[in-house]
Amino acid sequence: MLQVNDRPVSTRLTAEGFAKLATVSREMLDRLQAYVALLTAWNRRINLVGANTIGDVWRRHILDSAQLMPLLPDGTRVVVDVGSGAGLPGLVLAMLGVPEMHLVESDQRKAAFLREAQRVTGTAVTVHGQRAERMAPIAADAIVARAVAPVDNLLLMVDKFRKPHTICLFLKGKGVEEELTHLPLALKMKAQILPSRSDPTGRILRLEGP
């Protein structure tokens, strides 16, 4: 799987800078650039990402998503991205090599964007335009999410996608430690908090367990 350099990045990042940092191929970079162009165009019409982040899209959104790739377990095949929004992190991870990606997004305008991004980039993903709670179960190797809900609510949303060895990777803010205090004591999951490579205030929460 693609490896992302573990050096934190706190300054504006270009496409070429990202390519060097993440060691992506020319083909991968072309697809990511096509995605960024589409994201920029659509963001003028619907709120996909904060308008003030577009100027630093390669650090704030592409690197932020790509940093999860080396954290996926070896042999990961099926990944579910809950509350995918603009396809972050799921669509980016699919472009970088995840074999079977499910993007779950109940907002129909955002789901339409995801389908257009799938077409423009030629990325094999499945877009589910509905709430996670209403979906049929999917046996995921990993579940990812970014800025969707507090951890306790998020785990309820994704429970039907979990199997005994499923890994959860959630992109969170610095308040994640407080969120973990609200988890039920009976929930025996191993939690690891990792620093974000793209945001000095960001955290990556890795959860594993029954």
C-alpha positions as CSV (number, residue, x, y, z in Angstrom):
1,M,0.0,0.0,0.0
2,L,1.0,3.6,-0.5
3,Q,3.1,5.0,2.3
4,V,2.8,8.6,3.5
5,N,5.9,10.2,4.9
6,D,5.4,10.7,8.6
7,R,6.8,14.2,8.6
8,P,4.1,16.7,9.9
9,V,3.2,19.4,7.4
10,S,2.0,22.7,8.7
11,T,2.5,24.9,5.6
12,R,0.6,25.2,2.4
13,L,1.1,22.1,0.2
14,T,1.1,22.0,-3.6
15,A,0.1,19.0,-5.8
16,E,3.8,18.4,-6.6
17,G,4.7,18.7,-2.9
18,F,2.0,16.1,-2.0
19,A,3.3,13.7,-4.7
20,K,6.8,13.8,-3.3
21,L,5.5,13.5,0.3
22,A,3.3,10.5,-0.4
23,T,5.3,9.0,-3.3
24,V,2.4,8.7,-5.6
25,S,2.5,7.8,-9.3
26,R,1.8,10.3,-12.1
27,E,-1.4,8.5,-12.8
28,M,-2.5,8.8,-9.2
29,L,-1.6,12.5,-9.1
30,D,-3.6,13.1,-12.3
31,R,-6.7,11.5,-10.8
32,L,-6.3,13.5,-7.6
33,Q,-5.9,16.7,-9.6
34,A,-9.0,16.0,-11.5
35,Y,-10.8,15.5,-8.2
36,V,-9.5,18.7,-6.8
37,A,-10.6,20.7,-9.9
38,L,-14.1,19.2,-9.6
39,L,-14.3,19.8,-5.8
40,T,-13.3,23.4,-6.4
41,A,-16.0,23.9,-9.0
42,W,-18.8,22.3,-7.1
43,N,-17.9,24.0,-3.8
44,R,-19.0,27.2,-5.3
45,R,-22.6,25.8,-5.5
46,I,-22.9,23.5,-2.5
47,N,-21.0,23.4,0.7
48,L,-18.7,20.4,0.4
49,V,-15.7,21.8,2.3
50,G,-15.0,25.1,4.0
51,A,-14.4,27.8,1.4
52,N,-11.4,29.0,3.4
53,T,-9.7,25.6,3.0
54,I,-9.7,25.4,-0.8
55,G,-6.6,27.5,-1.0
56,D,-4.7,24.8,0.9
57,V,-6.7,21.8,-0.4
58,W,-3.7,19.5,-0.8
59,R,-2.8,19.7,2.9
60,R,-6.2,20.3,4.5
61,H,-8.0,17.6,2.5
62,I,-5.9,15.4,0.3
63,L,-3.0,14.8,2.8
64,D,-5.5,14.7,5.7
65,S,-7.2,11.8,3.9
66,A,-4.1,10.0,2.5
67,Q,-2.4,9.8,5.9
68,L,-4.9,7.0,6.8
69,M,-3.6,4.7,4.0
70,P,-0.5,3.4,5.9
71,L,-2.7,2.9,9.0
72,L,-4.9,0.3,7.2
73,P,-4.1,-3.3,8.2
74,D,-2.2,-5.4,5.6
75,G,-4.6,-7.1,3.3
76,T,-7.4,-4.5,3.8
77,R,-9.9,-4.9,1.0
78,V,-13.3,-3.6,2.1
79,V,-13.5,-0.1,3.6
80,V,-16.7,1.9,4.6
81,D,-16.5,5.7,4.7
82,V,-19.4,7.0,6.8
83,G,-20.7,10.5,6.2
84,S,-18.4,10.8,3.2
85,G,-19.5,14.3,2.2
86,A,-17.0,15.3,-0.5
87,G,-15.4,11.9,-0.5
88,L,-13.0,12.7,2.3
89,P,-11.3,10.5,3.3
90,G,-12.9,7.6,1.4
91,L,-12.7,8.7,-2.3
92,V,-9.1,9.7,-1.8
93,L,-8.2,6.4,-0.3
94,A,-9.9,4.6,-3.2
95,M,-7.9,6.6,-5.7
96,L,-4.8,5.6,-3.8
97,G,-5.5,1.9,-4.0
98,V,-8.2,0.6,-1.6
99,P,-9.9,-2.2,-3.6
100,E,-13.5,-1.9,-2.4
101,M,-14.7,1.4,-1.0
102,H,-18.2,2.2,0.1
103,L,-19.1,5.9,0.4
104,V,-22.1,6.5,2.7
105,E,-23.7,9.9,2.3
106,S,-27.4,10.7,2.9
107,D,-27.3,14.3,1.5
108,Q,-28.4,13.8,-2.1
109,R,-26.5,16.8,-3.4
110,K,-23.3,15.5,-2.0
111,A,-24.1,11.9,-3.2
112,A,-24.5,13.4,-6.7
113,F,-21.1,15.0,-6.4
114,L,-19.6,11.7,-5.3
115,R,-21.0,10.0,-8.4
116,E,-19.7,12.7,-10.6
117,A,-16.3,12.5,-9.0
118,Q,-16.3,8.7,-9.4
119,R,-17.0,9.2,-13.2
120,V,-14.4,12.0,-13.7
121,T,-11.6,10.2,-11.9
122,G,-12.5,6.7,-13.1
123,T,-12.4,5.4,-9.5
124,A,-14.2,2.2,-8.6
125,V,-16.3,3.1,-5.5
126,T,-19.9,2.3,-4.4
127,V,-21.9,5.4,-3.4
128,H,-24.8,4.8,-0.9
129,G,-27.1,7.8,-0.9
130,Q,-28.7,7.0,2.4
131,R,-28.2,7.0,6.1
132,A,-25.8,4.4,7.5
133,E,-28.5,3.3,9.9
134,R,-30.8,2.2,7.0
135,M,-28.2,0.3,5.1
136,A,-27.8,-3.5,4.9
137,P,-24.7,-4.8,6.8
138,I,-21.3,-4.7,5.1
139,A,-18.4,-6.7,6.5
140,A,-15.7,-4.1,6.5
141,D,-12.0,-4.6,7.1
142,A,-11.9,-0.9,8.1
143,I,-14.3,2.0,8.8
144,V,-13.2,5.6,8.3
145,A,-14.9,8.9,9.0
146,R,-14.1,12.6,9.3
147,A,-16.0,15.2,11.2
148,V,-19.2,13.2,11.4
149,A,-20.3,12.8,15.0
150,P,-18.9,12.2,18.5
151,V,-17.2,8.9,18.9
152,D,-20.1,7.2,21.0
153,N,-22.7,8.1,18.3
154,L,-20.4,7.3,15.5
155,L,-19.8,3.7,16.8
156,L,-23.6,3.2,17.0
157,M,-23.8,4.3,13.3
158,V,-21.1,1.9,12.1
159,D,-21.9,-1.1,14.3
160,K,-23.5,-3.1,11.4
161,F,-20.3,-2.7,9.4
162,R,-18.0,-4.1,12.1
163,K,-16.7,-7.7,12.4
164,P,-14.4,-9.0,15.1
165,H,-11.2,-7.6,13.6
166,T,-12.5,-4.4,12.0
167,I,-10.3,-1.3,12.5
168,C,-11.9,2.1,12.9
169,L,-9.9,5.2,11.8
170,F,-11.6,8.5,12.7
171,L,-10.1,11.9,11.9
172,K,-10.9,14.0,14.9
173,G,-9.9,17.2,16.7
174,K,-8.0,17.7,19.9
175,G,-11.2,17.1,21.9
176,V,-11.2,13.4,21.1
177,E,-9.9,12.5,24.6
178,E,-13.0,14.0,26.1
179,E,-15.2,12.1,23.6
180,L,-13.6,8.8,24.7
181,T,-14.8,9.3,28.3
182,H,-18.4,9.0,27.1
183,L,-18.0,5.5,25.7
184,P,-19.8,2.7,27.6
185,L,-17.6,0.9,30.0
186,A,-18.8,-2.4,28.6
187,L,-17.4,-1.5,25.2
188,K,-14.0,-3.2,25.2
189,M,-12.2,-1.6,22.4
190,K,-8.5,-0.7,22.3
191,A,-8.1,3.0,21.5
192,Q,-5.0,4.7,20.2
193,I,-4.7,8.4,19.5
194,L,-2.2,9.4,16.8
195,P,-1.1,12.9,15.7
196,S,-2.3,14.2,12.4
197,R,0.3,14.8,9.7
198,S,-1.8,17.6,8.2
199,D,-3.0,19.6,11.2
200,P,-1.2,20.3,14.4
201,T,-4.5,20.3,16.3
202,G,-5.8,17.2,14.6
203,R,-5.9,13.7,15.9
204,I,-6.4,10.2,14.4
205,L,-8.4,7.8,16.6
206,R,-7.7,4.2,15.9
207,L,-10.1,1.7,17.5
208,E,-9.9,-2.0,17.5
209,G,-11.8,-4.7,19.4
210,P,-14.9,-6.8,19.7
